[in-house]
Amino acid sequence: MAITHLNIILIEVLLLRKINITNAGFLFLIQVNLFVFCHKPTEPIQLWMKPAPEIAKTAAVYGEIRNPFGKDVEIRNIVSNHYKTVEFHESSLDNETQIARMRKLEYPILLETNQTIQLMRSGKHLMLYEKGNVSGDLTLEFQFSNGESRTVIVEEKK
């Protein structure tokens, strides 16, 4: 992507036919701003949660999980540094009774090539159970079927 931006700068300078350091500097700053503000995050797993009260033993985590590999993979397990158990859940509305129900999804969770799992309140989300007496950032380690793992810091949003 950076190469593309440099190519655009060179084309703009040649089109202006004014090759001086001031014009090149301004064009470069414009391209850097475009790159920084228009660039999508590269992290495949982005998670957040609302701060839980100190006495709460459970918490819910939301965000997005993108497949970081170029092939289908399964999430075999998720391990937390603060909680004993991490489960995938899905909320749905019962059409007959209009009651929201939450059900546990069993591991492994299939993550197809280029698939993104959206974790949200009214759909799939992560439930964390049995909080220990720990402090610091909450991290979750995703263990995949290909033997790799990814550790993610869960952001707290108010």
Secondary structure, 3 states (H helix, E strand, C coil): CHHHHHHHHHHHHHHHCCCCHHHHHHHHHHHHHHHHHHCCCCCCEEEEECCCCCCCCEEEEEEEEECCCCCCEEEEEEEECCEEEEEEEEEEECCCCCCEEEEEECCCEEECCCCEEEECCCCEEEEEEEECCCCCCCEEEEEECCCCEEEEECEECC
